[in-house]
Amino acid sequence: MEMGRLLKKIIALTTLRSKFAKGIEISPYTYAKGYRELAILTKRNFKDFILVTAGIFSAAFGFKGFLLSNEFVDGGATGISLLISNTTGIPLYFLIICVNIPFIFMGYRVVSKAFAIKTALAITGLALCLANVEFPNVTDDNLLVAVFGGFFLGTGIGLAVRGGAVIDGTEILAIFLSRKLGTTIGDIIILINVFVFSAAAYLLSIEIAMYSMITYLSASKMLDFIVDGIDEYMGVTIVSTHYLEIKQMIIEKMGRGITVYKGEKGFGTRGEMGEVNILFTIITRLEMNKLNTEIQTIDPNAFVVMSSIKDTKGGMIKKKALKH
């Protein structure tokens, strides 16, 4: 009995907090719906925690087991951190935080507050792991260091992205600049990495810069394999009987535009026929985690089709998402 009251109190203070704060009477049905939403969010947050934690340890192993001892660098924010660490002797765990601080604030602006908080925690976790966890130096063979250092680093970054956070802020900067300058995200990332590897060639050596490019290519391919392209937009088609709620959620919570098509059902699993409303929206890869969770809380039986889109022009996708 006490456990039941405690659970209702938790639900009222989390998924139903707005109604609870306004003193609105909460029916048993609303409590049941709130419980389902709480269960989904708890499961999602636990999964995100596992993914980000695994990503942190994988990236730290790539750093300390391969790259640091051989002075190799990577592209993006991690490459800048490695380059400064190799040339000045400043601990990498300190630089990882310092270099990524601007990207965390940028993530708050271009993605969401929740994303910025998760990213800050992920980067802090990586710094703590680098400072306190010992990893063996696996090999001194330059080619193996370049390939497998990039492999573990790319895996770590990819797992963190799958968990709704990043441990390398380059993608956030690329998204931000692409919206401001009207260029593609891929072009921005290339320009950033040209700067990083040019600096590595000048400050370290041309040979290290060339091996570092292999590290970057290895990390990029592994990142693509894990998250199927961080620099791509996602076109999402949704068919649901709760299309009005989902439409409102995408507009208000995601801050994205949406198109509603009038369609007709074919012969499905239940043999249903008739008219149907089809929703279509475009979001960034970093927002996919949140959209899936929101759709599941509204309609677990929704039919959702996701496809990669290289780039877009115009519409709300280039604008700052609405605050929520």
C-alpha positions in Angstrom: 0.0 0.0 0.0 2.8 2.4 0.9 4.7 1.4 -2.2 1.7 2.1 -4.4 1.3 5.6 -2.9 5.0 6.2 -3.3 4.9 5.2 -7.0 1.9 7.5 -7.6 3.8 10.3 -6.0 6.9 9.7 -8.2 4.7 9.6 -11.3 2.9 12.8 -10.3 6.3 14.6 -9.8 7.8 13.3 -13.1 5.6 12.5 -16.1 2.5 14.2 -14.7 4.2 17.1 -12.9 2.4 19.9 -14.9 -1.0 18.6 -14.0 0.0 17.9 -10.4 1.4 21.4 -10.0 -1.8 22.9 -11.3 -3.9 20.9 -8.9 -5.7 19.0 -11.7 -7.4 15.8 -10.5 -5.5 12.8 -11.9 -7.6 9.8 -13.0 -6.6 6.2 -12.7 -6.2 6.1 -16.6 -3.9 9.1 -16.5 -1.9 7.5 -13.7 -1.6 4.3 -15.9 -0.5 6.4 -18.9 2.0 8.3 -16.7 3.4 5.0 -15.4 3.9 3.7 -18.9 5.7 6.9 -19.9 7.9 6.7 -16.7 8.8 3.1 -17.5 9.7 4.0 -21.1 11.8 7.0 -20.0 13.5 5.0 -17.3 14.4 2.2 -19.7 15.7 4.7 -22.3 17.8 6.6 -19.7 19.3 3.4 -18.5 20.1 2.3 -22.0 21.6 5.7 -22.7 23.7 5.5 -19.6 25.1 2.1 -20.6 25.9 3.3 -24.2 27.6 6.5 -23.0 29.6 4.6 -20.3 30.8 2.0 -22.8 31.7 4.9 -25.2 33.8 6.6 -22.6 35.8 3.5 -21.8 36.3 2.7 -25.5 37.5 6.2 -26.3 39.8 6.2 -23.2 41.3 2.9 -24.3 41.9 4.3 -27.8 43.6 7.3 -26.2 45.8 5.7 -23.6 46.3 2.3 -25.2 47.4 3.6 -28.6 47.4 7.3 -29.5 49.0 9.1 -26.5 52.2 7.1 -26.2 52.8 7.5 -30.0 51.9 11.2 -30.2 49.2 10.5 -32.9 46.2 12.8 -33.2 42.7 12.5 -34.5 40.4 15.0 -36.2 38.0 17.4 -34.5 38.0 18.4 -30.9 39.8 15.2 -29.8 42.5 15.9 -32.3 42.9 19.5 -31.0 43.2 18.2 -27.5 45.7 15.5 -28.4 47.8 18.1 -30.4 48.0 20.5 -27.5 48.7 17.7 -25.1 51.6 16.4 -27.3 53.2 19.8 -27.8 52.7 21.3 -24.3 52.6 18.3 -21.9 49.3 19.5 -20.5 47.3 16.4 -19.3 44.8 15.2 -21.9 42.0 14.9 -19.4 42.2 18.6 -18.6 42.2 19.6 -22.3 39.3 17.3 -23.2 37.1 19.4 -20.8 38.5 22.8 -21.8 38.3 22.3 -25.6 34.8 21.0 -25.4 33.3 23.6 -23.1 32.4 26.0 -26.0 30.8 23.1 -27.8 28.6 22.2 -24.8 27.2 25.7 -24.8 26.7 25.5 -28.5 24.9 22.2 -28.1 22.5 23.9 -25.7 21.7 26.4 -28.4 21.4 24.2 -31.4 20.1 20.9 -30.0 18.6 21.1 -26.4 19.3 21.6 -22.8 19.0 17.9 -22.0 21.5 17.1 -24.8 24.0 19.7 -23.4 23.7 18.3 -19.9 24.3 14.7 -21.1 27.2 15.9 -23.2 28.8 17.7 -20.3 28.4 14.6 -18.1 29.9 12.4 -20.9 32.9 14.6 -21.4 33.5 14.9 -17.6 33.2 11.1 -17.4 35.8 10.7 -20.2 38.2 13.1 -18.4 37.8 11.2 -15.1 38.4 7.9 -16.9 41.6 9.3 -18.6 42.8 10.6 -15.2 42.2 7.6 -13.0 42.0 4.4 -15.1 45.1 2.8 -16.3 45.2 1.1 -19.7 48.2 -0.9 -21.1 50.1 0.4 -24.1 49.1 -2.2 -26.6 51.6 -1.8 -29.5 54.3 0.6 -30.8 53.7 -0.3 -34.4 52.7 2.9 -36.1 50.2 1.4 -38.6 48.5 -0.7 -35.9 48.4 2.4 -33.6 46.8 4.5 -36.3 44.2 1.9 -37.3 43.2 0.5 -33.9 43.5 3.8 -32.0 41.0 5.3 -34.5 38.9 2.1 -34.2 38.4 2.4 -30.5 38.1 6.2 -30.5 35.4 6.1 -33.3 33.6 3.3 -31.4 33.5 5.4 -28.3 32.3 8.5 -30.0 29.6 6.5 -31.9 28.3 4.8 -28.7 28.1 8.2 -27.0 26.1 9.6 -29.9 23.8 6.5 -29.7 23.3 7.4 -26.1 22.2 10.9 -26.9 25.5 12.7 -26.1 28.8 13.5 -27.7 32.4 13.3 -26.4 33.7 15.2 -29.5 32.1 18.6 -30.1 33.1 18.9 -33.8 29.7 17.8 -35.1 27.9 20.4 -32.9 30.2 23.1 -34.3 29.6 21.8 -37.9 25.8 21.9 -37.4 26.0 25.4 -35.9 28.2 26.8 -38.7 26.2 25.1 -41.5 23.1 26.9 -40.3 24.9 30.2 -40.1 26.8 30.0 -43.3 24.5 27.9 -45.4 27.2 25.3 -46.2 27.0 21.5 -45.7 28.0 19.9 -42.4 30.5 17.7 -44.3 32.3 20.8 -45.7 32.7 22.3 -42.3 34.1 19.1 -40.8 36.7 18.8 -43.7 37.8 22.4 -43.1 38.3 21.8 -39.4 40.3 18.7 -40.0 42.5 20.3 -42.6 43.5 22.9 -39.9 44.1 20.2 -37.3 46.3 18.0 -39.6 48.2 21.0 -41.0 49.0 22.0 -37.4 50.1 18.5 -36.6 52.4 18.4 -39.6 54.0 21.7 -38.6 54.2 21.1 -34.8 55.0 17.4 -34.8 56.1 15.9 -38.1 54.7 15.2 -41.5 54.9 11.5 -40.8 52.9 11.8 -37.6 50.3 13.9 -39.5 50.0 11.3 -42.2 49.5 8.5 -39.7 47.0 10.7 -37.8 45.0 11.0 -41.0 44.8 7.2 -41.0 43.6 7.4 -37.4 40.9 9.9 -38.4 39.7 7.8 -41.3 39.6 4.7 -39.1 37.6 6.6 -36.4 35.3 8.1 -39.0 34.5 4.7 -40.6 33.8 3.2 -37.2 31.6 6.2 -36.2 29.6 5.8 -39.5 29.2 2.1 -38.7 27.9 2.8 -35.2 25.5 5.6 -35.9 25.1 5.5 -39.7 26.4 9.0 -40.3 26.4 11.8 -37.7 26.4 14.4 -40.4 23.2 13.2 -42.1 19.6 14.4 -41.5 16.9 11.9 -41.0 13.6 11.9 -42.8 10.9 10.3 -40.6 7.5 9.1 -41.8 5.0 8.3 -39.1 1.6 6.5 -39.4 -0.4 6.5 -36.2 -4.0 6.8 -35.0 -2.7 9.4 -32.5 -1.3 11.5 -35.3 -2.6 14.8 -33.8 -0.7 14.2 -30.5 2.5 13.2 -32.4 2.1 16.2 -34.7 1.8 18.6 -31.7 4.8 16.9 -30.0 7.0 17.4 -33.0 6.0 21.1 -33.3 6.2 22.0 -29.6 8.8 19.7 -28.1 11.1 19.0 -31.1 10.6 22.5 -32.6 10.4 21.0 -36.1 8.2 21.6 -39.1 5.9 18.8 -40.2 4.0 17.8 -43.3 0.7 15.8 -43.1 -0.2 13.7 -46.1 -3.6 12.2 -46.7 -3.2 8.5 -47.6 -5.1 5.3 -47.7 -4.3 2.1 -45.9 -3.4 -1.0 -47.8 -4.0 -4.6 -46.7 -2.1 -4.7 -43.3 -1.7 -7.3 -40.7 -5.2 -6.7 -39.5 -6.7 -6.4 -42.9 -7.7 -2.7 -42.3 -8.6 -0.4 -45.1 -9.5 3.3 -45.2 -8.0 6.7 -45.1 -5.0 7.5 -42.9 -3.0 10.6 -42.0 0.8 10.3 -42.7 3.2 12.6 -40.9 6.6 13.5 -42.4 9.4 15.5 -40.7 13.1 16.0 -40.9 15.3 16.0 -37.9 19.1 15.7 -37.1 20.7 12.5 -36.1 21.3 13.9 -32.6 17.5 14.4 -32.2 16.5 10.8 -33.2 16.9 9.4 -29.7 14.5 12.0 -28.3 11.9 11.6 -31.1 11.8 7.8 -30.8 11.2 8.1 -27.0 8.5 10.7 -27.5 6.7 8.7 -30.1 6.8 5.6 -28.0 5.2 7.4 -25.0 2.3 8.5 -27.2 1.7 5.4 -29.4 3.9 2.3 -29.0 2.2 0.8 -32.1 3.0 3.7 -34.4 4.5 2.7 -37.7 7.8 4.7 -38.2 10.1 4.7 -41.2 13.5 6.5 -41.0 15.8 7.2 -43.9 19.1 9.1 -44.1 19.1 12.5 -45.9 22.5 14.0 -46.9 21.5 17.6 -46.4 18.5 20.0 -46.6 17.8 23.6 -47.5 15.2 25.9 -46.0 12.4 25.0 -43.7 12.6 24.7 -39.9 15.5 22.2 -40.0 18.0 25.1 -40.4 16.5 27.1 -37.6 17.0 26.9 -33.9 14.7 24.4 -32.2 12.0 25.8 -30.0 12.8 25.8 -26.3 10.9 23.3 -24.2 
